[in-house]
């Protein structure tokens, strides 16, 4: 019985130690696409986070937002036709 308790304790300890390694800071990437010289916004533009392969579309006022983005440095690709 003592050996089973030790294995359970060890499994719990490993679980608690590895949890911080799995937890990763997440945030959001947001912005607004605008043409300052014409005082207008780019509605319907495609914005992609290259490294994650995720895409969103800018709203009527040019705003966009990506939620739950892991902490790091990214390249944004913007396409507007």
Secondary structure, 3 states (H helix, E strand, C coil): CHHHHHHHHHHHHHHHHHHHHHCCCEEEEEEECEECCCCEECCCCEEEECCCCEEEECCCCCEEEEEEEECCCCCEEEECC
